[in-house]
Amino acid sequence: MVDSLAVAAPARTVAAALTEPWLLRDVLGARVPRREQVVPGDVIIVRGLRLRVARADERGLELAGLGGRCRVRLTVSTVDGVTRLGSDVRWAPRLTGALLAAVRDRAERLAAAPVVVGAAIVRDGTVLAAQRDRPASTAGRWEFPGGKVEPGEDERAALVRECREELAADVVVGGRLGPDLVLASGWLLRLYLATLAPGARPVAGEHRAVRWVPAGGLAELDWLDADRLVLPGLAAVLSPDR
C-alpha cells in the first residue's frame, strides 16, 4: 500500500480532487451521490460497506463506517513546501493506493484550471448570501458573490472588483476558506473570507436578493453544491466563541 504521495499541486487543489464523487465511483466502484462534490453527511457504499462522510475540507477526506466498523482518513498536508497526500489507516490496501494515485493525477491536472473566486463576507456573526437570478437551472439557489479571475489578475484583486460590480460595495479580502472546489465547467472555485470596507452597503445588483445569515441559518438555504462544501468551516468562523 502507498501511504504517502508527493503531489505537484497546491494542497487545497488536492483536497478538491478528494471530494469529487466520480473518482470514488471509478476507482473504488463506490455508489456515491450524483453531484459535483461529496459533503459531510453523505453516505457512500464500497463493496457493501456503508461509509458516511465525516469530513471533507482542506485537510482531506474522512469516511466513517456506520456502526463504527472502520474509519478511512485520506489526508492532505504540506511538508517542506511539498504537498503530500496520504492515508493514515490500512483499509483495502489496493483500493486505497489506487485512489491516492488517481487523486494525485487529477489534482495535477486541476492545478492548471481557470479560477473563479468567491467572498464569504462576514459581519457580526453573519455571512452575506446572494440568491442567483440566472441561469434558469440555478435561479433561486444561494451562493457567495464573486466571479472569474482574468488572465494575469491577482485573485484577491479580482474578488474586490467582482464584489464592486455585483454588490456595489468594496470589501477587504482576508484568508482562504476551505479547499478549492471543482465546478461542473472544470473551473476551480476558491473562497476567501472578507469584510465590508467602512461605509459599504451591499445591494442585490446582479442577484435576486442578498441576505445576512447566521451560522444557525446556513443549512436552511438551498446553496449551490460547490458552496455547500465550505458551510461547516464557515459555521465555525461565525460561531460566538470565535
ZITANOR-V614608 format. One record per backbone hydrogen bond with DSSP energy under -1.0 kcal/mol. NH is the residue of the N-H (numbers start at 1). CO is the residue of the C=O. Records with the same first field share a line. If there is no record, write none. Layout:
BEGIN
NH = CO ; CO
END
This chain:
BEGIN
5 = 85
7 = 83
9 = 7
14 = 10
15 = 11
16 = 12
17 = 13
18 = 14
19 = 16
20 = 17
23 = 20
24 = 20
25 = 21
26 = 22
27 = 23
28 = 24
29 = 25
30 = 24
31 = 45
35 = 33
38 = 19
41 = 53
42 = 39
44 = 51
45 = 31
46 = 49
49 = 46
51 = 44
52 = 64
53 = 42
54 = 62
55 = 62
57 = 60
60 = 57
61 = 74
62 = 55
63 = 72
64 = 52
65 = 70
66 = 50
68 = 65
72 = 63
74 = 61
75 = 86
76 = 59
77 = 84
79 = 82
82 = 79
84 = 77
85 = 5
86 = 75
87 = 3
88 = 73
96 = 92
97 = 93
98 = 94
99 = 95
100 = 96
101 = 97
102 = 98
103 = 99
104 = 100
105 = 101
106 = 102
107 = 103
108 = 104
109 = 105
110 = 106
111 = 107
112 = 109
113 = 110
116 = 188
117 = 147
118 = 190
119 = 145
120 = 192
121 = 119
122 = 194
123 = 126
126 = 123
127 = 213
128 = 121
129 = 211
130 = 143
131 = 209
132 = 141
138 = 135
139 = 135
140 = 132
141 = 138
142 = 222
143 = 130
147 = 117
149 = 115
153 = 150
158 = 154
159 = 155
160 = 156
161 = 157
162 = 158
163 = 159
164 = 160
165 = 161
166 = 162
167 = 163
169 = 163
172 = 195
174 = 193
177 = 191
180 = 12
181 = 189
183 = 187
186 = 183
188 = 114
189 = 181
190 = 116
192 = 118
193 = 175
194 = 120
195 = 172
197 = 170
200 = 197
203 = 167
205 = 166 ; 203
206 = 166
208 = 131
211 = 129
213 = 127
217 = 214
218 = 215
220 = 217
221 = 218
223 = 221
224 = 142
228 = 224
230 = 227
231 = 228
234 = 230
235 = 231
236 = 232
237 = 233
238 = 234
239 = 235
242 = 239
END
